C-alpha cells in the first residue's frame, strides 16, 4: 500500500469533495480517498503509486485543478 497527498484548488464545499473523491476513486488500485475541503488536501491510498498525471486527469474531470 502507498499513500500520497495532493493539493487541489477550487474546492469550496462538501459537493466539491464528493466529486473529487468519486473521480479519483475510479483510478485503478485506489483503496481510499480522503478530501479536506478547507486545506485543499487530498490523501490517496492505493495498491501501487499513482502517476501525478492520472490523479491530475481525475481531478480535472471533477472540475478542479491539481496544484502540487
C-alpha positions, 0 to 999 in steps of 0.5 A: 500500500502507498499513500500520497497527498495532493493539493487541489484548488477550487474546492469550496464545499462538501459537493466539491469533495464528493466529486473529487473523491468519486473521480479519483476513486475510479483510478485503478488500485485506489483503496481510499480517498480522503478530501479536506475541503478547507486545506485543499488536501487530498490523501490517496491510498492505493495498491501501487503509486499513482502517476501525478498525471492520472490523479491530475486527469481525475481531478480535472474531470471533477472540475478542479485543478491539481496544484502540487 
